[in-house]
Each structure stands twice: as C-alpha cells, then as structure tokens.
Amino acid sequence: MDVIYEIKQKYNGFSSKEKEIANYILENKNNIENISITNLSKAIGASTSTITRFSKKINCESFVQMKMKLNAHSANSSSKEEDIFSAVHDYYTEVVEKTNQLLNKELILKVIEEIKKAKKIYIYGVGSSGLSAQEFMQRLLRMGFNVSSITDSHMMIINSAILKESDLVIGISISGETKELVDSFRVARKNGAKTIGVTSLPNSSLKDFSDDLILICASNFINKRDFINTQFSTMYLFDLISTILLEDSNLRDKMQLTIKAILK
C-alpha cells in the first residue's frame, strides 16, 4: 500500500494536529522532495516529534523514509501525462485497481447470499451516496427483490425503528462518519436487522454498527477542488454484485421481463 493511500485510510483516526500534517502532505505531495523535517515543522506548526510519530503511524520508520516513499509516489505520478484527459483516466483506473485490491471475495459472496434471503432490503445513503443507493435499488428491483432506497435522514431513523430480523440494510458512507446513517444503523442493529456498511475507512463509526463492512477505495476527499465522482468505487462494487446475482437464471429471467415491459 503506497504512503498516500495509507494516509487516506487512516485519516479519521488522526489527531487534529496529525490531520494538519496529513492535509499538508496530500496537498503538496509532489513538492515535498527537498523539505526538511525542521522546515515542515515550521510550515505546519507541529513539533518534529509529532511529525516523527505521524510517520510511524503510516508505517514509516522515520520522516526520511516517509519522504522517500512520497518521492517515489511523486516520481510515478509525474511519469504520466499531465493533461486533463489523462488525469481523469488515471483517477478512475486507480480507483478501480485499489477497490479491486480491497474487496474480499468471500465477503462479497456472503453479502450476495444475505441479499437473496432477506425478506426486505433497504439501501441507505445521503447526498451523492443517496444517488448510488437509488441506482442499486433500481437494479435489485428489476431482479424481483423487495427493495427500497431511503435517502432522507429522518426517514432512515423512522424506518430503522420498525425493522425486523428478516430485514437487510445496506448503508453507503464513503467517510463512514455520516451521522444520519450511523444513527440509523445503530437503531437497525438494535432491532436485529442485518446491517452491511459500504465505506472507504475500516475504523470509522459505521464499522461499530455493521455486521459486515465492505471496504472500497476513497477518492481524494482532502482535495475538494476537483469535481470528480466520489461514488465511482461504490458503483464498481454494485456492478460486481449485480453481475454475480445475474448468474442466477431466475433473477436473470426477471430482469428480462422488465426489459421487455419497458420496450413495449
């Protein structure tokens, strides 16, 4: 795992000062080659010992080793074309490759079995995650599943309060800290419903209330200057699950029925 991705994975677990270090590195990763630990300390307002501890938190023995890994990452990035077309292509390629590395085959197959046996499926998400929830709901609905997507925070809580053990809830939160979704998962779990979280951070709050946690690659959530789809890794996951589900001839036949109905 490269050092930049290591920082993103552990970001929510950093202290406020460590987040300042992480932010600086992520925003200046291609220009940090010649900076000393003393100059970095002055630029961020953090002690050199704090920077050293931060380095060890991301599996580097020292600041020097962290800088070497950053330089290696920068060299790899600079070898690619810098135009916008290549940048977006490289972004999507990286997201797919890293999500593929994170996905656990056995867990995905287990989740598919949970989807098949659930009496009712609910998919939670707010903001852009809500759009992914609606898309996945449409796919499952066309395969004949009893499924709803809920993107309103109040409705999530209300729905979670009346869930049963036979119900399944899939919640999408890239950060794993979306308060409305975490609160809804807490209530859903209390009522015995099966909960499956989809997030990019393994130690987020969503993990505490998920029976199973599917990890996907995060976009560069520190850099908010670029308007790039943060849900791409989520849709890659749902594409994978949908494709496997359609290996079932019964589900595939139901999908064909919906296609014929639309075309008439």
C-alpha positions as CSV (number, residue, x, y, z in Angstrom):
1,M,0.0,0.0,0.0
2,D,1.5,3.3,-1.0
3,V,2.0,6.1,1.5
4,I,-0.7,8.4,0.1
5,Y,-3.3,5.7,0.3
6,E,-2.1,4.8,3.8
7,I,-2.7,8.4,4.9
8,K,-6.2,8.4,3.4
9,Q,-7.2,5.1,5.0
10,K,-6.1,6.3,8.5
11,Y,-7.2,9.9,8.2
12,N,-10.2,9.7,10.5
13,G,-8.1,8.2,13.3
14,F,-5.6,11.1,13.3
15,S,-5.5,13.8,16.0
16,S,-6.2,17.3,14.9
17,K,-2.5,18.1,14.6
18,E,-1.9,14.9,12.7
19,K,-4.7,15.8,10.3
20,E,-2.9,19.1,9.6
21,I,0.2,17.2,8.7
22,A,-1.9,14.8,6.5
23,N,-3.6,17.8,4.8
24,Y,-0.3,19.5,4.1
25,I,1.3,16.3,2.6
26,L,-1.8,15.5,0.5
27,E,-1.9,19.0,-0.9
28,N,1.8,19.2,-1.5
29,K,2.8,15.6,-2.2
30,N,4.5,16.4,-5.5
31,N,6.6,19.3,-4.0
32,I,7.9,17.8,-0.7
33,E,11.1,16.2,-2.1
34,N,13.5,18.7,-0.6
35,I,11.7,19.8,2.5
36,S,13.4,19.0,5.8
37,I,11.6,18.0,9.0
38,T,12.5,21.3,10.5
39,N,11.0,23.3,7.7
40,L,7.9,21.1,7.6
41,S,7.6,21.7,11.3
42,K,7.6,25.4,10.8
43,A,5.2,25.3,7.9
44,I,2.6,23.2,9.8
45,G,3.2,24.4,13.3
46,A,3.8,20.9,14.6
47,S,6.8,19.7,16.5
48,T,9.4,17.4,14.9
49,S,8.5,14.7,17.3
50,T,4.8,14.9,16.3
51,I,5.9,14.6,12.6
52,T,8.0,11.5,13.5
53,R,5.1,9.9,15.3
54,F,2.9,10.6,12.4
55,S,5.4,8.9,10.1
56,K,5.3,5.8,12.2
57,K,1.5,5.8,12.2
58,I,1.6,5.4,8.4
59,N,4.1,2.5,8.6
60,C,7.3,4.5,8.0
61,E,10.2,4.0,10.3
62,S,11.1,7.7,10.2
63,F,10.4,11.0,8.5
64,V,13.2,10.3,6.0
65,Q,11.5,7.0,5.0
66,M,8.2,8.7,4.6
67,K,9.7,11.3,2.4
68,M,11.4,8.6,0.3
69,K,8.0,6.9,-0.2
70,L,6.4,10.3,-1.1
71,N,9.1,11.0,-3.6
72,A,8.6,7.5,-5.2
73,H,4.9,8.2,-5.4
74,S,5.6,11.6,-7.0
75,A,8.0,10.1,-9.5
76,N,5.4,7.6,-10.5
77,S,2.7,10.2,-10.9
78,S,4.9,12.6,-12.9
79,S,5.7,9.9,-15.4
80,K,2.1,10.1,-16.6
81,E,0.7,12.7,-18.9
82,E,-0.4,15.8,-17.1
83,D,-3.4,16.8,-19.4
84,I,-6.9,16.7,-18.0
85,F,-8.0,13.7,-20.1
86,S,-5.1,11.6,-18.8
87,A,-5.7,12.8,-15.2
88,V,-9.3,11.7,-15.1
89,H,-8.5,8.4,-16.8
90,D,-5.7,7.8,-14.3
91,Y,-8.1,8.6,-11.4
92,Y,-10.7,6.1,-12.5
93,T,-8.0,3.5,-13.2
94,E,-6.5,3.9,-9.7
95,V,-10.0,3.8,-8.0
96,V,-10.9,0.5,-9.8
97,E,-7.5,-1.1,-9.1
98,K,-7.4,-0.2,-5.5
99,T,-11.1,-1.1,-4.9
100,N,-10.4,-4.4,-6.5
101,Q,-7.5,-5.0,-4.1
102,L,-9.6,-4.1,-1.1
103,L,-12.6,-6.3,-2.0
104,N,-12.9,-9.6,-0.1
105,K,-14.3,-12.3,-2.4
106,E,-15.7,-14.4,0.4
107,L,-17.4,-11.4,2.0
108,I,-18.9,-10.3,-1.4
109,L,-20.4,-13.8,-1.9
110,K,-21.7,-13.8,1.7
111,V,-23.4,-10.4,1.1
112,I,-25.0,-11.8,-2.0
113,E,-26.5,-14.6,-0.1
114,E,-27.8,-12.1,2.5
115,I,-29.4,-10.2,-0.3
116,K,-31.1,-13.3,-1.7
117,K,-32.5,-14.5,1.6
118,A,-33.7,-11.1,3.0
119,K,-37.4,-10.6,3.2
120,K,-37.0,-6.8,2.6
121,I,-33.9,-4.8,1.6
122,Y,-33.3,-1.2,2.4
123,I,-30.5,0.8,1.0
124,Y,-29.5,4.0,2.9
125,G,-27.4,6.9,1.6
126,V,-27.4,10.7,1.8
127,G,-26.1,13.2,-0.8
128,S,-24.2,11.5,-3.6
129,S,-24.3,8.2,-1.7
130,G,-28.1,8.6,-1.9
131,L,-27.8,8.6,-5.7
132,S,-25.8,5.3,-5.6
133,A,-28.5,3.9,-3.2
134,Q,-31.2,4.7,-5.7
135,E,-29.3,3.2,-8.6
136,F,-28.6,-0.1,-6.7
137,M,-32.3,-0.2,-5.6
138,Q,-33.3,0.0,-9.3
139,R,-31.1,-2.9,-10.2
140,L,-32.3,-5.2,-7.4
141,L,-35.9,-4.2,-8.0
142,R,-35.7,-5.3,-11.6
143,M,-34.4,-8.7,-10.4
144,G,-37.5,-9.2,-8.3
145,F,-36.2,-8.2,-4.9
146,N,-38.4,-6.4,-2.3
147,V,-36.2,-3.4,-2.0
148,S,-36.4,0.3,-1.2
149,S,-33.8,3.1,-1.1
150,I,-34.0,5.7,1.6
151,T,-32.1,9.0,1.2
152,D,-33.9,11.2,3.8
153,S,-32.2,11.2,7.2
154,H,-35.5,11.3,9.2
155,M,-37.0,8.5,7.2
156,M,-33.9,6.4,7.8
157,I,-34.4,6.6,11.5
158,I,-38.1,6.0,11.3
159,N,-37.6,3.0,9.0
160,S,-34.9,1.6,11.2
161,A,-37.2,1.7,14.2
162,I,-39.6,-0.8,12.7
163,L,-37.1,-3.2,11.1
164,K,-37.3,-6.9,11.8
165,E,-34.7,-9.7,12.0
166,S,-35.6,-10.8,8.4
167,D,-34.7,-7.4,7.0
168,L,-31.4,-6.3,5.5
169,V,-30.0,-2.8,5.5
170,I,-27.1,-1.7,3.2
171,G,-25.6,1.7,4.1
172,I,-23.3,3.8,2.0
173,S,-20.9,6.3,3.5
174,I,-17.5,7.0,1.9
175,S,-16.2,8.5,5.1
176,G,-18.1,6.1,7.4
177,E,-19.0,9.0,9.6
178,T,-22.3,10.2,8.1
179,K,-24.2,10.9,11.4
180,E,-27.6,10.2,10.0
181,L,-26.6,6.8,8.6
182,V,-24.6,5.8,11.6
183,D,-27.5,6.6,13.9
184,S,-29.9,4.7,11.7
185,F,-27.6,1.7,11.7
186,R,-27.4,1.8,15.5
187,V,-31.2,1.6,15.7
188,A,-31.4,-1.1,12.9
189,R,-28.9,-3.3,14.6
190,K,-30.7,-2.9,18.0
191,N,-33.9,-4.3,16.2
192,G,-32.0,-7.3,15.0
193,A,-31.8,-6.4,11.3
194,K,-28.8,-7.4,9.3
195,T,-26.6,-4.4,8.6
196,I,-23.9,-4.1,5.8
197,G,-21.8,-1.0,5.6
198,V,-20.0,0.3,2.5
199,T,-17.2,2.7,3.3
200,S,-13.6,3.5,2.5
201,L,-12.4,3.7,6.1
202,P,-12.1,0.5,8.1
203,N,-12.1,2.1,11.5
204,S,-14.9,4.5,11.0
205,S,-18.0,4.8,13.2
206,L,-20.1,2.8,10.7
207,K,-18.0,-0.3,11.5
208,D,-19.3,-0.3,15.1
209,F,-22.9,-1.0,13.9
210,S,-22.2,-3.1,10.8
211,D,-22.5,-6.9,10.8
212,D,-20.3,-6.8,7.7
213,L,-18.2,-4.0,6.3
214,I,-17.3,-3.8,2.7
215,L,-14.2,-1.6,2.0
216,I,-13.9,0.4,-1.2
217,C,-11.3,2.9,-2.4
218,A,-11.8,6.5,-1.3
219,S,-11.5,9.4,-3.8
220,N,-9.1,12.2,-2.7
221,F,-11.5,13.5,-0.1
222,I,-8.9,16.0,1.1
223,N,-8.7,17.8,-2.2
224,K,-12.2,19.2,-2.9
225,R,-11.1,21.4,-5.8
226,D,-11.8,18.8,-8.5
227,F,-15.4,17.9,-9.4
228,I,-14.9,14.2,-9.8
229,N,-17.3,11.4,-9.0
230,T,-16.7,10.2,-5.4
231,Q,-19.1,7.3,-5.9
232,F,-17.2,5.6,-8.7
233,S,-15.8,2.9,-6.4
234,T,-19.3,2.3,-4.9
235,M,-20.8,1.8,-8.4
236,Y,-17.9,-0.6,-9.2
237,L,-18.9,-2.7,-6.2
238,F,-22.6,-2.6,-7.2
239,D,-21.7,-3.6,-10.8
240,L,-19.8,-6.6,-9.4
241,I,-22.7,-7.6,-7.1
242,S,-25.3,-7.2,-9.8
243,T,-23.2,-9.2,-12.3
244,I,-22.8,-12.1,-9.9
245,L,-26.6,-12.0,-9.0
246,L,-27.5,-12.2,-12.7
247,E,-25.6,-15.5,-12.9
248,D,-28.8,-16.9,-11.2
249,S,-31.1,-17.8,-14.1
250,N,-34.2,-17.0,-12.1
251,L,-33.0,-13.4,-11.4
252,R,-31.9,-13.1,-15.0
253,D,-35.3,-14.1,-16.3
254,K,-37.0,-11.4,-14.0
255,M,-34.6,-8.8,-15.4
256,Q,-35.5,-9.8,-18.9
257,L,-39.2,-9.4,-18.1
258,T,-38.6,-5.8,-17.0
259,I,-36.6,-5.1,-20.2
260,K,-39.5,-6.5,-22.3
261,A,-42.0,-4.4,-20.4
262,I,-40.0,-1.2,-21.0
263,L,-39.6,-1.9,-24.7
264,K,-43.3,-2.5,-25.3
